Amino acid sequence: MNLLSGRFQDPRSTEYDFISSIIVRCPGCTKAARVVLAPGDSDPGGRILFRPRRMVCRGCGLSRVWNGRRVMMPRGTAQPATDPYFGMPLWLQVETRHGWLWAYNHEHLDLMRRYVQASLRERGLWHSTGPTMTLVARLPVWIKRAKNREEVLRAVSRIHASQVAP
């Protein structure tokens, strides 16, 4: 199966670029819920990581608010990932023989798919400003390896096929 599609140039995104909308598994009904920025945030200029969040489920109507100062970013792929605010399991994740493949939202998943699918993967320009350790630079080695390309793309396809977004 030849799925290679040309070139991928790192857009220099970080995981913080994808946390404004996170799809999680609702603790009430186990359907998809969203963790989004709380409406009426009084500090729109603050760091996006610590701005108030709201988890809302369309399935059962569950709503929770997070105003804390403690954030637990997912680390590693040895276990299922949870969202940084409420600790709920991410909706977009699947286990592979190498570890868990997960994404905060569809844009995050699409970025990983495009990266893995590309036969030529280019980093951002060395002299450009911005973060040096981007999201694709921090991907686990097993996701980056060409020998695992088809397996990772199948896992991404499984996530797309089995998960319906809210």
Residue, then its C-alpha position, 0 to 999 in steps of 0.5 A: m500500500n503506497l500512501l506516501s504523499g510528498r513533502f511535509q514542512d513542520p508548521r512549528s506547532t506545539e501541543y499548546d496550539f491544540i489545547s483550546s478544544i479537546i475532545v474527551r470521554c464524558p464521565g457521565c454517559t461515555k460519549a464525546a464531550r469537549v473541553v473548551l475555553a470558558p466563555g466570559d474569560s476575564d483574562p483574555g491576555g493570560r497564558i492559554l494553558f492556565r485560562p479557565r476551561r469548561m467541559v460540556c457534553r451534548g449527550c447528557g448535558l454534563s458541564r464542569v468548570w476548571n479554574g485551577r492552576r494545576v495542569m497535567m500534560p500527557r507524557g509518554t505513550a505507555q498508557p492511555a492519555t487524559d486531558p490536562y484539566f479534568g483528567m478525563p480520557l481523550w476521545l481520539q486514541v487507540e492502542t498499538r503494539h508500540g504504545w498509545l496513539w492519541a490526539y487532542n482534537h481532529e486538527h492535532l490528529d490530521l497534523m500527525r497523519r500528514y507528518v507520518q504520511a510524508s516521504l520527505r519531512e522537513r523541519g522549520l528553517w533553522h534561523s526562524t524564530g519560535p519554538t525549537m521543540t515543536l510537536v512533531a519534533r517531540l513525537p515518539v520515535w516509534i511514530k516517526r520511524a518509516k518502518n512503522r508508517e503503515e501501522v501508524l496510518r492504520a491506527v489513525s484511520r481506526i480512530h477516524a472510523s470508530q470515533v464520531a466527533p461531538 
